[in-house]
Amino acid sequence: MMLCPGDLVTVDFPGVTGVKRRPAVVLSSETYHSLRPDVIVGLITTQTRVLGVTDCELQDWASAGLRSASMFRCFIVTLPPSANLVVIGHLSERD
């Protein structure tokens, strides 16, 4: 599967209560993917009440394939090729 920066995927993220399937945005470039087997993603969260300095509210979350208002949280993870990524959409140019 060829991933592009801005693709929204679901991925298993570890949490306090165990592993949960969560949305994430692909950050690594197509050039990166052509040279390496892993993928770099950033966390997407629906906890939009408190914005941190590095958080970014998504304006076009519905058209991107998300079910509710969301924001990008600067929690960056490198995932191995064995990660079960499922593409659910793509961020707009605005986001």
Order of alpha helices (4+ residues) and beta strands (2+ residues): beta-beta-alpha-beta-beta-beta-beta
